[in-house]
Amino acid sequence: MREDTDKQILALREVASKQLDKLKTEWSLKIKELTSTTASELSSLQQIGADAGQK
């Protein structure tokens, strides 16, 4: 029974590890997307501010 439990624990750890790897990849992609969008928005705000200061 103990060996069976150990095998089940190992199997669950493998599944959890795969799920965590997938979530880590998705999180990384979303963070890159967010920082890219934020940089773009801040750049346009900077230009708006410069234009407002000139006019």
Summary of the structure (lengths in Angstrom):
residues: 55
radius of gyration: 23.7
end to end distance: 79.9
largest distance: 79.9
contacts: 103
relative contact order: 0.06
helix: 96%
strand: 0%
